[in-house]
Amino acid sequence: MTKQNTSVNFLRSKAGMILGFITGMTAFLFLFKIIILDRTSPADELAPGIVMIAAIISGMCFAFVGRWAQNYWTKTR
């Protein structure tokens, strides 16, 4: 087995988790911008660290769902 085939198989096994994480972080940040940032005045201070931690947690939740879905679909085929 070549090195390229090994890396392709690794990415295929992690694709659901990676896409879920990216989708979860992006969705959280987009909704945060639409719901929270548009309604706050520029003078208000928001804690950017808390926002990023919440985005990472959201991404982890979506990664779990993506991994679960990928495992479900690969077992049914």
PDB file of N, CA, C, O and CB in Angstrom:
ATOM      1  N   MET A   1       0.850  -1.173   0.000  1.00  0.00           N
ATOM      2  CA  MET A   1       0.000   0.000   0.000  1.00  0.00           C
ATOM      3  C   MET A   1       0.896   1.237   0.000  1.00  0.00           C
ATOM      4  O   MET A   1       1.819   1.351   0.807  1.00  0.00           O
ATOM      5  CB  MET A   1      -0.967  -0.002   1.225  1.00  0.00           C
ATOM      6  N   THR A   2       0.615   2.141  -0.899  1.00  0.00           N
ATOM      7  CA  THR A   2       1.446   3.338  -1.000  1.00  0.00           C
ATOM      8  C   THR A   2       1.039   4.353   0.048  1.00  0.00           C
ATOM      9  O   THR A   2      -0.018   4.264   0.671  1.00  0.00           O
ATOM     10  CB  THR A   2       1.347   3.952  -2.398  1.00  0.00           C
ATOM     11  N   LYS A   3       1.925   5.323   0.215  1.00  0.00           N
ATOM     12  CA  LYS A   3       1.655   6.366   1.205  1.00  0.00           C
ATOM     13  C   LYS A   3       0.436   7.194   0.814  1.00  0.00           C
ATOM     14  O   LYS A   3      -0.324   7.621   1.683  1.00  0.00           O
ATOM     15  CB  LYS A   3       2.877   7.277   1.368  1.00  0.00           C
ATOM     16  N   GLN A   4       0.237   7.426  -0.489  1.00  0.00           N
ATOM     17  CA  GLN A   4      -0.897   8.220  -0.950  1.00  0.00           C
ATOM     18  C   GLN A   4      -2.219   7.502  -0.643  1.00  0.00           C
ATOM     19  O   GLN A   4      -3.179   8.143  -0.216  1.00  0.00           O
ATOM     20  CB  GLN A   4      -0.776   8.501  -2.462  1.00  0.00           C
ATOM     21  N   ASN A   5      -2.278   6.209  -0.851  1.00  0.00           N
ATOM     22  CA  ASN A   5      -3.497   5.461  -0.554  1.00  0.00           C
ATOM     23  C   ASN A   5      -3.815   5.483   0.930  1.00  0.00           C
ATOM     24  O   ASN A   5      -4.982   5.527   1.318  1.00  0.00           O
ATOM     25  CB  ASN A   5      -3.368   4.025  -1.033  1.00  0.00           C
ATOM     26  N   THR A   6      -2.785   5.453   1.757  1.00  0.00           N
ATOM     27  CA  THR A   6      -2.990   5.495   3.200  1.00  0.00           C
ATOM     28  C   THR A   6      -3.596   6.822   3.621  1.00  0.00           C
ATOM     29  O   THR A   6      -4.510   6.853   4.445  1.00  0.00           O
ATOM     30  CB  THR A   6      -1.674   5.261   3.934  1.00  0.00           C
ATOM     31  N   SER A   7      -3.094   7.926   3.061  1.00  0.00           N
ATOM     32  CA  SER A   7      -3.630   9.234   3.431  1.00  0.00           C
ATOM     33  C   SER A   7      -5.048   9.423   2.904  1.00  0.00           C
ATOM     34  O   SER A   7      -5.862  10.077   3.557  1.00  0.00           O
ATOM     35  CB  SER A   7      -2.727  10.344   2.904  1.00  0.00           C
ATOM     36  N   VAL A   8      -5.354   8.869   1.746  1.00  0.00           N
ATOM     37  CA  VAL A   8      -6.716   8.970   1.206  1.00  0.00           C
ATOM     38  C   VAL A   8      -7.679   8.191   2.090  1.00  0.00           C
ATOM     39  O   VAL A   8      -8.775   8.671   2.380  1.00  0.00           O
ATOM     40  CB  VAL A   8      -6.774   8.444  -0.254  1.00  0.00           C
ATOM     41  N   ASN A   9      -7.286   6.997   2.520  1.00  0.00           N
ATOM     42  CA  ASN A   9      -8.154   6.206   3.404  1.00  0.00           C
ATOM     43  C   ASN A   9      -8.348   6.900   4.739  1.00  0.00           C
ATOM     44  O   ASN A   9      -9.441   6.854   5.304  1.00  0.00           O
ATOM     45  CB  ASN A   9      -7.568   4.805   3.626  1.00  0.00           C
ATOM     46  N   PHE A  10      -7.305   7.545   5.256  1.00  0.00           N
ATOM     47  CA  PHE A  10      -7.430   8.275   6.517  1.00  0.00           C
ATOM     48  C   PHE A  10      -8.424   9.415   6.378  1.00  0.00           C
ATOM     49  O   PHE A  10      -9.265   9.616   7.254  1.00  0.00           O
ATOM     50  CB  PHE A  10      -6.067   8.814   6.968  1.00  0.00           C
ATOM     51  N   LEU A  11      -8.333  10.172   5.272  1.00  0.00           N
ATOM     52  CA  LEU A  11      -9.257  11.287   5.063  1.00  0.00           C
ATOM     53  C   LEU A  11     -10.684  10.802   4.861  1.00  0.00           C
ATOM     54  O   LEU A  11     -11.631  11.450   5.307  1.00  0.00           O
ATOM     55  CB  LEU A  11      -8.818  12.119   3.865  1.00  0.00           C
ATOM     56  N   ARG A  12     -10.843   9.672   4.193  1.00  0.00           N
ATOM     57  CA  ARG A  12     -12.201   9.131   4.017  1.00  0.00           C
ATOM     58  C   ARG A  12     -12.801   8.715   5.347  1.00  0.00           C
ATOM     59  O   ARG A  12     -14.007   8.854   5.553  1.00  0.00           O
ATOM     60  CB  ARG A  12     -12.186   7.936   3.057  1.00  0.00           C
ATOM     61  N   SER A  13     -11.986   8.212   6.242  1.00  0.00           N
ATOM     62  CA  SER A  13     -12.510   7.779   7.526  1.00  0.00           C
ATOM     63  C   SER A  13     -12.831   8.963   8.440  1.00  0.00           C
ATOM     64  O   SER A  13     -13.625   8.817   9.369  1.00  0.00           O
ATOM     65  CB  SER A  13     -11.518   6.854   8.205  1.00  0.00           C
ATOM     66  N   LYS A  14     -12.240  10.117   8.201  1.00  0.00           N
ATOM     67  CA  LYS A  14     -12.459  11.295   9.042  1.00  0.00           C
ATOM     68  C   LYS A  14     -13.287  12.382   8.357  1.00  0.00           C
ATOM     69  O   LYS A  14     -13.485  13.450   8.937  1.00  0.00           O
ATOM     70  CB  LYS A  14     -11.132  11.869   9.461  1.00  0.00           C
ATOM     71  N   ALA A  15     -13.770  12.140   7.153  1.00  0.00           N
ATOM     72  CA  ALA A  15     -14.454  13.180   6.377  1.00  0.00           C
ATOM     73  C   ALA A  15     -15.707  13.689   7.076  1.00  0.00           C
ATOM     74  O   ALA A  15     -15.943  14.897   7.100  1.00  0.00           O
ATOM     75  CB  ALA A  15     -14.818  12.650   5.002  1.00  0.00           C
ATOM     76  N   GLY A  16     -16.513  12.805   7.642  1.00  0.00           N
ATOM     77  CA  GLY A  16     -17.738  13.230   8.311  1.00  0.00           C
ATOM     78  C   GLY A  16     -17.452  14.095   9.517  1.00  0.00           C
ATOM     79  O   GLY A  16     -18.153  15.074   9.772  1.00  0.00           O
ATOM     80  N   MET A  17     -16.416  13.733  10.258  1.00  0.00           N
ATOM     81  CA  MET A  17     -16.065  14.495  11.454  1.00  0.00           C
ATOM     82  C   MET A  17     -15.508  15.872  11.068  1.00  0.00           C
ATOM     83  O   MET A  17     -15.856  16.875  11.691  1.00  0.00           O
ATOM     84  CB  MET A  17     -15.036  13.716  12.308  1.00  0.00           C
ATOM     85  N   ILE A  18     -14.662  15.924  10.061  1.00  0.00           N
ATOM     86  CA  ILE A  18     -14.071  17.202   9.639  1.00  0.00           C
ATOM     87  C   ILE A  18     -15.144  18.129   9.081  1.00  0.00           C
ATOM     88  O   ILE A  18     -15.201  19.305   9.439  1.00  0.00           O
ATOM     89  CB  ILE A  18     -12.968  16.971   8.582  1.00  0.00           C
ATOM     90  N   LEU A  19     -15.987  17.603   8.212  1.00  0.00           N
ATOM     91  CA  LEU A  19     -17.051  18.436   7.634  1.00  0.00           C
ATOM     92  C   LEU A  19     -18.057  18.875   8.692  1.00  0.00           C
ATOM     93  O   LEU A  19     -18.561  19.997   8.640  1.00  0.00           O
ATOM     94  CB  LEU A  19     -17.773  17.676   6.516  1.00  0.00           C
ATOM     95  N   GLY A  20     -18.349  18.015   9.637  1.00  0.00           N
ATOM     96  CA  GLY A  20     -19.258  18.383  10.719  1.00  0.00           C
ATOM     97  C   GLY A  20     -18.691  19.497  11.571  1.00  0.00           C
ATOM     98  O   GLY A  20     -19.411  20.425  11.937  1.00  0.00           O
ATOM     99  N   PHE A  21     -17.400  19.418  11.895  1.00  0.00           N
ATOM    100  CA  PHE A  21     -16.768  20.456  12.708  1.00  0.00           C
ATOM    101  C   PHE A  21     -16.776  21.799  11.989  1.00  0.00           C
ATOM    102  O   PHE A  21     -17.113  22.824  12.581  1.00  0.00           O
ATOM    103  CB  PHE A  21     -15.333  20.058  13.058  1.00  0.00           C
ATOM    104  N   ILE A  22     -16.407  21.792  10.721  1.00  0.00           N
ATOM    105  CA  ILE A  22     -16.386  23.041   9.947  1.00  0.00           C
ATOM    106  C   ILE A  22     -17.794  23.615   9.822  1.00  0.00           C
ATOM    107  O   ILE A  22     -17.990  24.822   9.963  1.00  0.00           O
ATOM    108  CB  ILE A  22     -15.782  22.803   8.544  1.00  0.00           C
ATOM    109  N   THR A  23     -18.769  22.754   9.558  1.00  0.00           N
ATOM    110  CA  THR A  23     -20.157  23.214   9.443  1.00  0.00           C
ATOM    111  C   THR A  23     -20.669  23.788  10.763  1.00  0.00           C
ATOM    112  O   THR A  23     -21.337  24.821  10.770  1.00  0.00           O
ATOM    113  CB  THR A  23     -21.062  22.064   8.992  1.00  0.00           C
ATOM    114  N   GLY A  24     -20.363  23.131  11.868  1.00  0.00           N
ATOM    115  CA  GLY A  24     -20.823  23.595  13.170  1.00  0.00           C
ATOM    116  C   GLY A  24     -20.229  24.940  13.559  1.00  0.00           C
ATOM    117  O   GLY A  24     -20.945  25.818  14.041  1.00  0.00           O
ATOM    118  N   MET A  25     -18.932  25.107  13.354  1.00  0.00           N
ATOM    119  CA  MET A  25     -18.304  26.391  13.690  1.00  0.00           C
ATOM    120  C   MET A  25     -18.834  27.511  12.796  1.00  0.00           C
ATOM    121  O   MET A  25     -19.146  28.604  13.271  1.00  0.00           O
ATOM    122  CB  MET A  25     -16.773  26.291  13.557  1.00  0.00           C
ATOM    123  N   THR A  26     -18.931  27.226  11.504  1.00  0.00           N
ATOM    124  CA  THR A  26     -19.401  28.240  10.570  1.00  0.00           C
ATOM    125  C   THR A  26     -20.843  28.638  10.863  1.00  0.00           C
ATOM    126  O   THR A  26     -21.180  29.821  10.856  1.00  0.00           O
ATOM    127  CB  THR A  26     -19.277  27.736   9.138  1.00  0.00           C
ATOM    128  N   ALA A  27     -21.679  27.661  11.117  1.00  0.00           N
ATOM    129  CA  ALA A  27     -23.093  27.949  11.406  1.00  0.00           C
ATOM    130  C   ALA A  27     -23.230  28.766  12.679  1.00  0.00           C
ATOM    131  O   ALA A  27     -24.014  29.714  12.718  1.00  0.00           O
ATOM    132  CB  ALA A  27     -23.898  26.645  11.532  1.00  0.00           C
ATOM    133  N   PHE A  28     -22.479  28.418  13.729  1.00  0.00           N
ATOM    134  CA  PHE A  28     -22.562  29.170  14.973  1.00  0.00           C
ATOM    135  C   PHE A  28     -22.121  30.611  14.768  1.00  0.00           C
ATOM    136  O   PHE A  28     -22.807  31.537  15.201  1.00  0.00           O
ATOM    137  CB  PHE A  28     -21.713  28.509  16.054  1.00  0.00           C
ATOM    138  N   LEU A  29     -20.979  30.809  14.110  1.00  0.00           N
ATOM    139  CA  LEU A  29     -20.479  32.175  13.923  1.00  0.00           C
ATOM    140  C   LEU A  29     -21.414  32.997  13.037  1.00  0.00           C
ATOM    141  O   LEU A  29     -21.607  34.189  13.277  1.00  0.00           O
ATOM    142  CB  LEU A  29     -19.073  32.146  13.313  1.00  0.00           C
ATOM    143  N   PHE A  30     -21.993  32.368  12.017  1.00  0.00           N
ATOM    144  CA  PHE A  30     -22.928  33.071  11.148  1.00  0.00           C
ATOM    145  C   PHE A  30     -24.193  33.476  11.909  1.00  0.00           C
ATOM    146  O   PHE A  30     -24.654  34.612  11.803  1.00  0.00           O
ATOM    147  CB  PHE A  30     -23.293  32.196   9.945  1.00  0.00           C
ATOM    148  N   LEU A  31     -24.745  32.537  12.675  1.00  0.00           N
ATOM    149  CA  LEU A  31     -25.948  32.856  13.450  1.00  0.00           C
ATOM    150  C   LEU A  31     -25.650  33.865  14.550  1.00  0.00           C
ATOM    151  O   LEU A  31     -26.493  34.711  14.851  1.00  0.00           O
ATOM    152  CB  LEU A  31     -26.541  31.585  14.059  1.00  0.00           C
ATOM    153  N   PHE A  32     -24.479  33.796  15.149  1.00  0.00           N
ATOM    154  CA  PHE A  32     -24.090  34.776  16.167  1.00  0.00           C
ATOM    155  C   PHE A  32     -24.023  36.169  15.562  1.00  0.00           C
ATOM    156  O   PHE A  32     -24.447  37.146  16.180  1.00  0.00           O
ATOM    157  CB  PHE A  32     -22.735  34.403  16.795  1.00  0.00           C
ATOM    158  N   LYS A  33     -23.486  36.254  14.350  1.00  0.00           N
ATOM    159  CA  LYS A  33     -23.405  37.554  13.692  1.00  0.00           C
ATOM    160  C   LYS A  33     -24.793  38.088  13.384  1.00  0.00           C
ATOM    161  O   LYS A  33     -25.070  39.266  13.608  1.00  0.00           O
ATOM    162  CB  LYS A  33     -22.579  37.457  12.408  1.00  0.00           C
ATOM    163  N   ILE A  34     -25.669  37.232  12.872  1.00  0.00           N
ATOM    164  CA  ILE A  34     -27.005  37.686  12.493  1.00  0.00           C
ATOM    165  C   ILE A  34     -27.855  38.020  13.725  1.00  0.00           C
ATOM    166  O   ILE A  34     -28.550  39.035  13.741  1.00  0.00           O
ATOM    167  CB  ILE A  34     -27.703  36.617  11.648  1.00  0.00           C
ATOM    168  N   ILE A  35     -27.800  37.173  14.746  1.00  0.00           N
ATOM    169  CA  ILE A  35     -28.701  37.346  15.885  1.00  0.00           C
ATOM    170  C   ILE A  35     -28.159  38.345  16.905  1.00  0.00           C
ATOM    171  O   ILE A  35     -28.912  39.192  17.386  1.00  0.00           O
ATOM    172  CB  ILE A  35     -28.945  36.009  16.559  1.00  0.00           C
ATOM    173  N   ILE A  36     -26.896  38.269  17.240  1.00  0.00           N
ATOM    174  CA  ILE A  36     -26.343  39.064  18.343  1.00  0.00           C
ATOM    175  C   ILE A  36     -25.671  40.344  17.848  1.00  0.00           C
ATOM    176  O   ILE A  36     -26.004  41.432  18.316  1.00  0.00           O
ATOM    177  CB  ILE A  36     -25.340  38.232  19.137  1.00  0.00           C
ATOM    178  N   LEU A  37     -24.749  40.232  16.927  1.00  0.00           N
ATOM    179  CA  LEU A  37     -23.945  41.399  16.548  1.00  0.00           C
ATOM    180  C   LEU A  37     -24.755  42.490  15.857  1.00  0.00           C
ATOM    181  O   LEU A  37     -24.457  43.674  16.015  1.00  0.00           O
ATOM    182  CB  LEU A  37     -22.822  40.969  15.643  1.00  0.00           C
ATOM    183  N   ASP A  38     -25.754  42.114  15.110  1.00  0.00           N
ATOM    184  CA  ASP A  38     -26.569  43.125  14.437  1.00  0.00           C
ATOM    185  C   ASP A  38     -27.445  43.915  15.407  1.00  0.00           C
ATOM    186  O   ASP A  38     -27.899  45.011  15.079  1.00  0.00           O
ATOM    187  CB  ASP A  38     -27.440  42.468  13.390  1.00  0.00           C
ATOM    188  N   ARG A  39     -27.682  43.368  16.588  1.00  0.00           N
ATOM    189  CA  ARG A  39     -28.554  44.034  17.562  1.00  0.00           C
ATOM    190  C   ARG A  39     -27.794  44.737  18.682  1.00  0.00           C
ATOM    191  O   ARG A  39     -28.417  45.349  19.551  1.00  0.00           O
ATOM    192  CB  ARG A  39     -29.497  43.031  18.162  1.00  0.00           C
ATOM    193  N   THR A  40     -26.488  44.666  18.683  1.00  0.00           N
ATOM    194  CA  THR A  40     -25.710  45.340  19.731  1.00  0.00           C
ATOM    195  C   THR A  40     -25.074  46.601  19.166  1.00  0.00           C
ATOM    196  O   THR A  40     -24.762  46.688  17.978  1.00  0.00           O
ATOM    197  CB  THR A  40     -24.619  44.397  20.311  1.00  0.00           C
ATOM    198  N   SER A  41     -24.895  47.562  20.039  1.00  0.00           N
ATOM    199  CA  SER A  41     -24.263  48.807  19.593  1.00  0.00           C
ATOM    200  C   SER A  41     -22.743  48.613  19.570  1.00  0.00           C
ATOM    201  O   SER A  41     -22.216  47.759  20.282  1.00  0.00           O
ATOM    202  CB  SER A  41     -24.660  50.005  20.525  1.00  0.00           C
ATOM    203  N   PRO A  42     -22.051  49.394  18.766  1.00  0.00           N
ATOM    204  CA  PRO A  42     -20.593  49.266  18.701  1.00  0.00           C
ATOM    205  C   PRO A  42     -19.899  49.586  20.021  1.00  0.00           C
ATOM    206  O   PRO A  42     -18.758  49.175  20.229  1.00  0.00           O
ATOM    207  CB  PRO A  42     -20.053  50.169  17.625  1.00  0.00           C
ATOM    208  N   ALA A  43     -20.557  50.301  20.903  1.00  0.00           N
ATOM    209  CA  ALA A  43     -19.939  50.651  22.182  1.00  0.00           C
ATOM    210  C   ALA A  43     -19.942  49.478  23.166  1.00  0.00           C
ATOM    211  O   ALA A  43     -19.141  49.452  24.101  1.00  0.00           O
ATOM    212  CB  ALA A  43     -20.662  51.841  22.799  1.00  0.00           C
ATOM    213  N   ASP A  44     -20.831  48.517  22.960  1.00  0.00           N
ATOM    214  CA  ASP A  44     -20.873  47.355  23.854  1.00  0.00           C
ATOM    215  C   ASP A  44     -19.652  46.477  23.623  1.00  0.00           C
ATOM    216  O   ASP A  44     -19.185  46.310  22.497  1.00  0.00           O
ATOM    217  CB  ASP A  44     -22.172  46.540  23.639  1.00  0.00           C
ATOM    218  N   GLU A  45     -19.153  45.924  24.713  1.00  0.00           N
ATOM    219  CA  GLU A  45     -18.008  45.028  24.614  1.00  0.00           C
ATOM    220  C   GLU A  45     -18.488  43.593  24.731  1.00  0.00           C
ATOM    221  O   GLU A  45     -19.242  43.249  25.641  1.00  0.00           O
ATOM    222  CB  GLU A  45     -16.955  45.346  25.703  1.00  0.00           C
ATOM    223  N   LEU A  46     -18.050  42.774  23.816  1.00  0.00           N
ATOM    224  CA  LEU A  46     -18.350  41.351  23.851  1.00  0.00           C
ATOM    225  C   LEU A  46     -17.041  40.595  24.073  1.00  0.00           C
ATOM    226  O   LEU A  46     -15.988  41.014  23.593  1.00  0.00           O
ATOM    227  CB  LEU A  46     -19.060  40.885  22.533  1.00  0.00           C
ATOM    228  N   ALA A  47     -17.110  39.504  24.787  1.00  0.00           N
ATOM    229  CA  ALA A  47     -15.914  38.707  25.057  1.00  0.00           C
ATOM    230  C   ALA A  47     -15.655  37.774  23.875  1.00  0.00           C
ATOM    231  O   ALA A  47     -16.355  36.773  23.720  1.00  0.00           O
ATOM    232  CB  ALA A  47     -16.070  37.896  26.379  1.00  0.00           C
ATOM    233  N   PRO A  48     -14.658  38.087  23.039  1.00  0.00           N
ATOM    234  CA  PRO A  48     -14.419  37.252  21.857  1.00  0.00           C
ATOM    235  C   PRO A  48     -13.954  35.841  22.216  1.00  0.00           C
ATOM    236  O   PRO A  48     -14.189  34.898  21.460  1.00  0.00           O
ATOM    237  CB  PRO A  48     -13.389  37.912  20.962  1.00  0.00           C
ATOM    238  N   GLY A  49     -13.302  35.695  23.354  1.00  0.00           N
ATOM    239  CA  GLY A  49     -12.852  34.362  23.756  1.00  0.00           C
ATOM    240  C   GLY A  49     -14.014  33.428  24.028  1.00  0.00           C
ATOM    241  O   GLY A  49     -13.982  32.257  23.650  1.00  0.00           O
ATOM    242  N   ILE A  50     -15.040  33.951  24.686  1.00  0.00           N
ATOM    243  CA  ILE A  50     -16.225  33.140  24.982  1.00  0.00           C
ATOM    244  C   ILE A  50     -16.947  32.759  23.691  1.00  0.00           C
ATOM    245  O   ILE A  50     -17.455  31.646  23.562  1.00  0.00           O
ATOM    246  CB  ILE A  50     -17.183  33.900  25.927  1.00  0.00           C
ATOM    247  N   VAL A  51     -16.988  33.682  22.746  1.00  0.00           N
ATOM    248  CA  VAL A  51     -17.642  33.396  21.464  1.00  0.00           C
ATOM    249  C   VAL A  51     -16.902  32.277  20.741  1.00  0.00           C
ATOM    250  O   VAL A  51     -17.535  31.379  20.187  1.00  0.00           O
ATOM    251  CB  VAL A  51     -17.698  34.667  20.578  1.00  0.00           C
ATOM    252  N   MET A  52     -15.570  32.318  20.738  1.00  0.00           N
ATOM    253  CA  MET A  52     -14.799  31.283  20.051  1.00  0.00           C
ATOM    254  C   MET A  52     -14.910  29.938  20.770  1.00  0.00           C
ATOM    255  O   MET A  52     -14.970  28.896  20.118  1.00  0.00           O
ATOM    256  CB  MET A  52     -13.329  31.701  19.943  1.00  0.00           C
ATOM    257  N   ILE A  53     -14.938  29.949  22.091  1.00  0.00           N
ATOM    258  CA  ILE A  53     -15.101  28.691  22.826  1.00  0.00           C
ATOM    259  C   ILE A  53     -16.470  28.081  22.515  1.00  0.00           C
ATOM    260  O   ILE A  53     -16.585  26.871  22.321  1.00  0.00           O
ATOM    261  CB  ILE A  53     -14.943  28.921  24.356  1.00  0.00           C
ATOM    262  N   ALA A  54     -17.488  28.909  22.470  1.00  0.00           N
ATOM    263  CA  ALA A  54     -18.825  28.415  22.126  1.00  0.00           C
ATOM    264  C   ALA A  54     -18.859  27.883  20.692  1.00  0.00           C
ATOM    265  O   ALA A  54     -19.527  26.886  20.417  1.00  0.00           O
ATOM    266  CB  ALA A  54     -19.872  29.532  22.301  1.00  0.00           C
ATOM    267  N   ALA A  55     -18.141  28.544  19.777  1.00  0.00           N
ATOM    268  CA  ALA A  55     -18.089  28.073  18.387  1.00  0.00           C
ATOM    269  C   ALA A  55     -17.377  26.726  18.300  1.00  0.00           C
ATOM    270  O   ALA A  55     -17.792  25.858  17.533  1.00  0.00           O
ATOM    271  CB  ALA A  55     -17.377  29.108  17.491  1.00  0.00           C
ATOM    272  N   ILE A  56     -16.317  26.544  19.072  1.00  0.00           N
ATOM    273  CA  ILE A  56     -15.596  25.275  19.062  1.00  0.00           C
ATOM    274  C   ILE A  56     -16.462  24.164  19.650  1.00  0.00           C
ATOM    275  O   ILE A  56     -16.471  23.047  19.135  1.00  0.00           O
ATOM    276  CB  ILE A  56     -14.277  25.396  19.847  1.00  0.00           C
ATOM    277  N   ILE A  57     -17.185  24.462  20.717  1.00  0.00           N
ATOM    278  CA  ILE A  57     -18.081  23.459  21.303  1.00  0.00           C
ATOM    279  C   ILE A  57     -19.178  23.086  20.317  1.00  0.00           C
ATOM    280  O   ILE A  57     -19.528  21.914  20.186  1.00  0.00           O
ATOM    281  CB  ILE A  57     -18.701  23.980  22.615  1.00  0.00           C
ATOM    282  N   SER A  58     -19.717  24.079  19.627  1.00  0.00           N
ATOM    283  CA  SER A  58     -20.722  23.804  18.601  1.00  0.00           C
ATOM    284  C   SER A  58     -20.128  22.945  17.488  1.00  0.00           C
ATOM    285  O   SER A  58     -20.771  22.012  17.007  1.00  0.00           O
ATOM    286  CB  SER A  58     -21.277  25.119  18.023  1.00  0.00           C
ATOM    287  N   GLY A  59     -18.913  23.260  17.085  1.00  0.00           N
ATOM    288  CA  GLY A  59     -18.236  22.461  16.062  1.00  0.00           C
ATOM    289  C   GLY A  59     -18.019  21.033  16.509  1.00  0.00           C
ATOM    290  O   GLY A  59     -18.152  20.107  15.709  1.00  0.00           O
ATOM    291  N   MET A  60     -17.687  20.838  17.782  1.00  0.00           N
ATOM    292  CA  MET A  60     -17.491  19.476  18.301  1.00  0.00           C
ATOM    293  C   MET A  60     -18.796  18.687  18.295  1.00  0.00           C
ATOM    294  O   MET A  60     -18.807  17.495  17.988  1.00  0.00           O
ATOM    295  CB  MET A  60     -16.918  19.523  19.724  1.00  0.00           C
ATOM    296  N   CYS A  61     -19.883  19.350  18.631  1.00  0.00           N
ATOM    297  CA  CYS A  61     -21.185  18.674  18.602  1.00  0.00           C
ATOM    298  C   CYS A  61     -21.540  18.254  17.180  1.00  0.00           C
ATOM    299  O   CYS A  61     -22.001  17.135  16.957  1.00  0.00           O
ATOM    300  CB  CYS A  61     -22.287  19.591  19.175  1.00  0.00           C
ATOM    301  N   PHE A  62     -21.327  19.139  16.229  1.00  0.00           N
ATOM    302  CA  PHE A  62     -21.601  18.800  14.834  1.00  0.00           C
ATOM    303  C   PHE A  62     -20.637  17.723  14.336  1.00  0.00           C
ATOM    304  O   PHE A  62     -21.025  16.890  13.517  1.00  0.00           O
ATOM    305  CB  PHE A  62     -21.500  20.052  13.948  1.00  0.00           C
ATOM    306  N   ALA A  63     -19.392  17.722  14.812  1.00  0.00           N
ATOM    307  CA  ALA A  63     -18.431  16.679  14.429  1.00  0.00           C
ATOM    308  C   ALA A  63     -18.902  15.321  14.930  1.00  0.00           C
ATOM    309  O   ALA A  63     -18.785  14.321  14.222  1.00  0.00           O
ATOM    310  CB  ALA A  63     -17.023  16.997  14.988  1.00  0.00           C
ATOM    311  N   PHE A  64     -19.433  15.281  16.149  1.00  0.00           N
ATOM    312  CA  PHE A  64     -19.970  14.023  16.677  1.00  0.00           C
ATOM    313  C   PHE A  64     -21.116  13.526  15.810  1.00  0.00           C
ATOM    314  O   PHE A  64     -21.187  12.339  15.491  1.00  0.00           O
ATOM    315  CB  PHE A  64     -20.444  14.201  18.131  1.00  0.00           C
ATOM    316  N   VAL A  65     -22.015  14.427  15.427  1.00  0.00           N
ATOM    317  CA  VAL A  65     -23.147  14.037  14.576  1.00  0.00           C
ATOM    318  C   VAL A  65     -22.645  13.592  13.205  1.00  0.00           C
ATOM    319  O   VAL A  65     -23.154  12.620  12.648  1.00  0.00           O
ATOM    320  CB  VAL A  65     -24.154  15.210  14.425  1.00  0.00           C
ATOM    321  N   GLY A  66     -21.651  14.293  12.655  1.00  0.00           N
ATOM    322  CA  GLY A  66     -21.087  13.898  11.365  1.00  0.00           C
ATOM    323  C   GLY A  66     -20.419  12.541  11.412  1.00  0.00           C
ATOM    324  O   GLY A  66     -20.543  11.749  10.478  1.00  0.00           O
ATOM    325  N   ARG A  67     -19.709  12.271  12.501  1.00  0.00           N
ATOM    326  CA  ARG A  67     -19.059  10.962  12.662  1.00  0.00           C
ATOM    327  C   ARG A  67     -20.106   9.861  12.803  1.00  0.00           C
ATOM    328  O   ARG A  67     -19.970   8.788  12.214  1.00  0.00           O
ATOM    329  CB  ARG A  67     -18.120  10.965  13.893  1.00  0.00           C
ATOM    330  N   TRP A  68     -21.151  10.132  13.586  1.00  0.00           N
ATOM    331  CA  TRP A  68     -22.218   9.154  13.754  1.00  0.00           C
ATOM    332  C   TRP A  68     -22.901   8.863  12.419  1.00  0.00           C
ATOM    333  O   TRP A  68     -23.159   7.705  12.090  1.00  0.00           O
ATOM    334  CB  TRP A  68     -23.244   9.653  14.779  1.00  0.00           C
ATOM    335  N   ALA A  69     -23.193   9.918  11.649  1.00  0.00           N
ATOM    336  CA  ALA A  69     -23.865   9.740  10.356  1.00  0.00           C
ATOM    337  C   ALA A  69     -22.978   8.968   9.381  1.00  0.00           C
ATOM    338  O   ALA A  69     -23.459   8.096   8.657  1.00  0.00           O
ATOM    339  CB  ALA A  69     -24.246  11.107   9.754  1.00  0.00           C
ATOM    340  N   GLN A  70     -21.687   9.287   9.363  1.00  0.00           N
ATOM    341  CA  GLN A  70     -20.781   8.586   8.459  1.00  0.00           C
ATOM    342  C   GLN A  70     -20.677   7.110   8.831  1.00  0.00           C
ATOM    343  O   GLN A  70     -20.691   6.249   7.952  1.00  0.00           O
ATOM    344  CB  GLN A  70     -19.392   9.237   8.481  1.00  0.00           C
ATOM    345  N   ASN A  71     -20.573   6.813  10.115  1.00  0.00           N
ATOM    346  CA  ASN A  71     -20.524   5.407  10.539  1.00  0.00           C
ATOM    347  C   ASN A  71     -21.821   4.681  10.200  1.00  0.00           C
ATOM    348  O   ASN A  71     -21.790   3.516   9.804  1.00  0.00           O
ATOM    349  CB  ASN A  71     -20.253   5.312  12.047  1.00  0.00           C
ATOM    350  N   TYR A  72     -22.946   5.348  10.349  1.00  0.00           N
ATOM    351  CA  TYR A  72     -24.238   4.736  10.032  1.00  0.00           C
ATOM    352  C   TYR A  72     -24.329   4.424   8.546  1.00  0.00           C
ATOM    353  O   TYR A  72     -24.750   3.333   8.159  1.00  0.00           O
ATOM    354  CB  TYR A  72     -25.396   5.660  10.452  1.00  0.00           C
ATOM    355  N   TRP A  73     -23.929   5.390   7.708  1.00  0.00           N
ATOM    356  CA  TRP A  73     -24.038   5.183   6.261  1.00  0.00           C
ATOM    357  C   TRP A  73     -23.032   4.172   5.719  1.00  0.00           C
ATOM    358  O   TRP A  73     -23.328   3.447   4.769  1.00  0.00           O
ATOM    359  CB  TRP A  73     -23.857   6.496   5.547  1.00  0.00           C
ATOM    360  N   THR A  74     -21.843   4.121   6.320  1.00  0.00           N
ATOM    361  CA  THR A  74     -20.861   3.139   5.822  1.00  0.00           C
ATOM    362  C   THR A  74     -21.236   1.722   6.258  1.00  0.00           C
ATOM    363  O   THR A  74     -20.900   0.766   5.559  1.00  0.00           O
ATOM    364  CB  THR A  74     -19.440   3.489   6.329  1.00  0.00           C
ATOM    365  N   LYS A  75     -21.912   1.561   7.378  1.00  0.00           N
ATOM    366  CA  LYS A  75     -22.325   0.219   7.819  1.00  0.00           C
ATOM    367  C   LYS A  75     -23.526  -0.286   7.018  1.00  0.00           C
ATOM    368  O   LYS A  75     -23.680  -1.496   6.850  1.00  0.00           O
ATOM    369  CB  LYS A  75     -22.667   0.231   9.319  1.00  0.00           C
ATOM    370  N   THR A  76     -24.369   0.603   6.526  1.00  0.00           N
ATOM    371  CA  THR A  76     -25.550   0.166   5.785  1.00  0.00           C
ATOM    372  C   THR A  76     -25.224  -0.172   4.343  1.00  0.00           C
ATOM    373  O   THR A  76     -26.027  -0.825   3.677  1.00  0.00           O
ATOM    374  CB  THR A  76     -26.619   1.232   5.828  1.00  0.00           C
ATOM    375  N   ARG A  77     -24.087   0.246   3.844  1.00  0.00           N
ATOM    376  CA  ARG A  77     -23.727  -0.063   2.447  1.00  0.00           C
ATOM    377  C   ARG A  77     -23.058  -1.399   2.342  1.00  0.00           C
ATOM    378  O   ARG A  77     -22.688  -1.820   1.246  1.00  0.00           O
ATOM    379  CB  ARG A  77     -22.815   1.007   1.871  1.00  0.00           C
TER     380      ARG A  77
END
